[in-house]
């Protein structure tokens, strides 16, 4: 029995010590990680809605007023500025969730689309991140059918279709909030 207890106790002790240091490292770095995430989000918001400034997080407000149950998007954030709205959403792609950031101007048109973190296939699904695809959404009216106005990328159908769904769902969310058609 002693032959087993001593190594088992050593392993438990090693696991406890490692867990302590992992937790300590997480607590020390979490504020830095959060700051970098906010910097990346602010850069993306400036990209998709360049004329916007002083963004206010209205995620809770918009989600309390609009139902998103019939879509497959996850809303991570909605930000309002004097120039329009920026929606930060996730949708299922080929390699998992694809973060899509959509800027809608106060003129009720899509001002920009940018892809965030994703695990899509390099040289295939990653093509949906390129401006030749994301620029297809620019200037589309929020009441227009994205499916009818934006073509998918041949060979990248799942990822590009996921981005199209995300933009359409964002437009529907924007319209449901009562902003489209004003």
Residue pairs with C-beta under 8 A, 6 or more apart in sequence:
40 116
41 77
41 88
41 101
42 55
44 86
44 88
44 101
44 114
44 116
45 52
45 55
45 79
45 86
45 101
45 103
46 52
47 101
47 103
47 112
47 114
48 86
48 101
48 102
48 103
48 111
48 112
48 113
48 114
49 81
49 83
49 84
49 85
49 86
49 103
49 104
49 105
49 111
49 112
50 111
50 112
51 83
51 84
51 105
51 111
52 81
52 82
52 83
52 84
52 86
52 103
53 81
53 82
53 83
54 81
54 82
55 79
55 80
55 81
55 86
56 79
56 80
56 81
57 77
57 78
57 79
58 78
58 79
58 80
59 75
59 76
59 77
59 78
59 79
62 75
62 78
62 173
62 177
63 75
63 78
65 176
65 177
66 173
66 176
66 177
67 176
68 75
68 169
68 173
71 165
71 169
71 172
71 173
72 91
72 92
72 165
72 169
73 89
73 90
73 91
73 165
73 166
73 169
73 170
73 173
74 89
74 90
74 91
74 97
75 87
75 88
75 89
75 173
76 88
76 89
76 90
76 99
77 86
77 87
77 88
78 85
78 86
78 87
78 88
78 173
79 85
79 86
79 87
79 88
82 106
83 105
83 106
84 103
84 104
84 105
84 106
84 107
84 111
85 103
85 104
85 174
85 179
86 101
86 102
86 103
86 104
87 101
87 102
87 104
87 170
87 173
87 174
88 99
88 100
88 101
88 116
89 99
89 100
89 101
89 102
89 166
89 169
89 170
90 97
90 98
90 99
90 100
90 166
91 97
91 98
91 100
91 162
91 163
91 165
91 166
91 169
92 98
92 162
93 118
93 120
93 125
93 158
93 159
93 162
93 163
94 120
94 121
94 125
94 158
94 159
94 162
95 118
95 119
95 120
95 121
95 125
95 159
96 118
96 119
97 118
97 119
98 115
98 116
98 118
98 120
98 128
98 159
98 162
98 163
98 166
99 115
99 116
99 117
99 118
100 113
100 114
100 115
100 116
100 163
100 166
100 167
100 170
101 113
101 114
101 115
101 116
102 110
102 112
102 113
102 137
102 166
102 167
102 170
103 110
103 111
103 112
103 113
104 110
104 111
104 142
104 170
104 171
104 174
104 179
105 111
108 141
108 142
108 143
108 179
108 180
108 181
108 182
109 139
109 140
109 141
109 142
110 137
110 138
110 139
110 140
110 142
110 167
110 171
111 138
111 139
112 134
112 137
112 138
113 134
113 137
113 138
113 163
113 167
114 129
114 134
115 128
115 129
115 134
115 163
118 125
118 126
118 129
118 159
120 126
120 128
120 159
124 155
124 156
124 159
125 156
125 158
125 159
127 133
127 153
127 156
127 159
127 160
128 134
128 153
128 156
128 159
128 160
128 162
128 163
133 153
133 160
133 163
134 163
136 150
136 151
137 146
137 150
137 167
140 146
140 149
140 150
142 171
142 174
142 175
142 179
142 180
143 171
143 175
143 180
143 181
144 171
145 168
146 164
146 165
146 167
146 168
146 171
147 164
147 168
150 164
150 167
152 160
152 161
152 164
153 159
153 160
171 180
174 180
175 181
